[in-house]
Amino acid sequence: MADLIVPRVGVTVTEVTIVEWLVEDGATVKPGEPILVVATDKTEVEVEATERGVLRHGARPEEDYPVGAVIGAID
């Protein structure tokens, strides 16, 4: 199992807002597949899966999370 954490998407970015999950909870994902969209005060960024496995959501859209926070997992 690998934790899915909020990535650093900019040098000064300390938190992001989850815009939407692109893959349903419980779906199988593979490395490089876009799974999530996050927003900063300046841009939106797609987050890709880093491993193959089953995606487990651990965070809700429209909420803010600090960089490094665990927002899900890939089992």
PyMOL commands that set and color helices and strands:
alter all, ss='L'
color gray80, all
select strands_A, chain A and resi 2-5+15-21+28-29+34-39+44-48+53-57+64-66+70-74
alter strands_A, ss='S'
color yellow, strands_A
deselect
rebuild
show_as cartoon
